[in-house]
């Protein structure tokens, strides 16, 4: 049991690791999937770890001044984590988000004290499907606000506190909780922070452990494929960015693609058979793990992250 904590920030991390044996039996695949339940963090997502890592790194280096405003673009999860950490530590926080993301996320950030700025999608974009082009519009607005407010830009795509949080916590937790019995790790990439941090931590402990990048089918830019479907329903990642900073010099043992339909259906199966109420990216990760168990990793043990909570998607077709 943890002792009494001084704030909710201390509750970030040390999330449970759960076998998905009911799901694998239902799907008829041989092997084991271990799910890291990061949707049980205070902000209901793995991004709580990265938010804390970025703020702590900025405080330690002195680039974030006491009481300074923090600004960041977000699909909602990093913004929620930053709203919590900034609120506890006394920094005003402005979240800049595409209108294509689910409304629950904006409401949650406002409830946590954040100022939320919503940015229109590109003409012809579909609500619920945020592309890399939509994200560029959000980034442009975040840069403008940062300049005008003299703010600190959290910049989750470049600040090392992001991947270091997963290198220092998520990766070691996976290893220790599993007793080192992991053959592979798969991760749906957004900023690439969790993939980079967990991969580096796991491969230091077992160089033969295989790590796979997961992207949406039709938007697999990191795999070097042509982007034919930049719009997809898997919110929080899959932005078709071929040059993610955190993936440089990080080993990739393979690239996997998951359709929005597979991610949606697997998320529903995860809830129905395992009682795990995750979001789209959780389904994408588990669907990718199932692909491997049907193929090159049959009979092996694969680790995944349940990135965020299904509560953030009640207004989408995920639970329609």
Protein Blocks (a to p, Z undefined) as FASTA:
>chain_A
ZZddfbfklmggjiacddfkkmmmmnopacddddddfklpmnopaklmmmmmmmmmmmmn
opacghiacddddehlmmmmmmmmmmmnopacdddddfkbcfklmmmmmmnopacddddd
dehiaehiacfklmmmmmmmmmmmmmmnopacfklmlpmklmmmmmmmmmmmmmmmnnop
afbdcdddfklmmmmmmmmmmmmmommbccdddddehiamknopacfblbccbehianop
akbfklgopacfbdcdddfklmmmmmmmmmmmnopacdfklmmmmmmmmmmmmmmmgoia
cddddfbafklmmmmmklZZ
